[in-house]
Every structure is written in C-alpha cells, then in structure tokens.
C-alpha cells in the first residue's frame, strides 16, 4: 500500500510551516505591543495556514489508490 501525495510539495510544506510559526509567534507579540485588536488578523492567518497543513497531511496519509 502506497501513500498518496499531498497537495503541497515538500518545499511548499516547509514554507507553510515557517509561515504558520511566524504568524503564530507574531500574534502575541503584537497583542502586547499594540493597543487595538489587530493581532487577531495574525491569529486568523495562522489558523488558515494550519488548515492547509492539516489538509495536506490528510491527503498524504490517504492510500494512493483510494477513490473519493
């Protein structure tokens, strides 16, 4: 049984993880430095990138010959 390929290439997956980490770390820092709630935007971006990473993970774990 072979594993399926994901929706992201290896390079795109690494960049997605980097983007997730940067956005997730930037949210609390900007919440501490800025008086308004603009840090929520960083949190939303981090959650959207995490969703793409999870979808890619699910696609990689699916067997290659599985049909939808």
Secondary structure, 3 states (H helix, E strand, C coil): CCECCCCCCHHHHHHHHHHHHHHHHHHHHHHHHCCCCCHHHHHHHHHHHHHHHHHHHHHHHCECCCCC
